[in-house]
């Protein structure tokens, strides 16, 4: 039996990137913003050059900006992860902010 985890925080915001496609030097992620009472979903494309492009999730602009910043940090770390023998593009990144 599969049970879906409730990702809505009781306070603050949860940002989640879930990889949907890995194309070597770039990856596509489902980008989600969870608030206590809503969820907003879009797509983010990250590249090894440290750039990230987010298709707006429909969340308030300041939340999309924070999600873009998180995506850029993940993209900037891609080459280091690869050099360290780790997976270049993690399956899932989850961050919580107040």
C-alpha positions, -999 to +999 in steps of 0.1 A: +000+000+000+014+034-010+008+064+012+015+099+000+033+122+025+017+155+034+042+181+022+023+211+034+042+228+063+023+240+093+041+273+090+065+288+064+071+274+029+085+242+016+103+243-018+108+210-037+126+202-069+120+167-082+140+156-113+120+145-142+147+143-169+185+142-169+201+152-202+238+152-191+247+189-188+211+199-180+182+185-160+145+193-158+128+193-125+092+196-113+093+227-091+068+230-063+061+255-036+040+242-007+024+266+018+002+256+047-029+258+025-018+256-012+006+241-036+020+257-067+038+237-094+059+246-124+091+234-142+127+243-137+156+237-161+191+236-145+223+236-164+259+228-154+270+264-162+251+274-130+220+288-146+184+279-138+152+288-156+119+285-138+085+285-155+064+305-130+045+282-105+017+307-099+029+313-064+035+349-052+065+363-071+087+364-040+083+327-035+091+319-072+122+341-067+133+321-037+127+288-056+148+301-085+176+310-061+175+274-047+176+260-082+206+282-091+225+269-061+219+233-071+230+241-107+262+258-095+271+228-075+266+203-104+302+203-116+315+198-081+292+169-074+303+153-107+340+159-099+334+143-064+319+112-081+284+120-069+252+121-089+253+154-109+216+160-107+199+148-074+165+132-077+150+155-051+159+187-033+137+199-005+141+231+015+119+247+041+119+285+049+100+305+073 
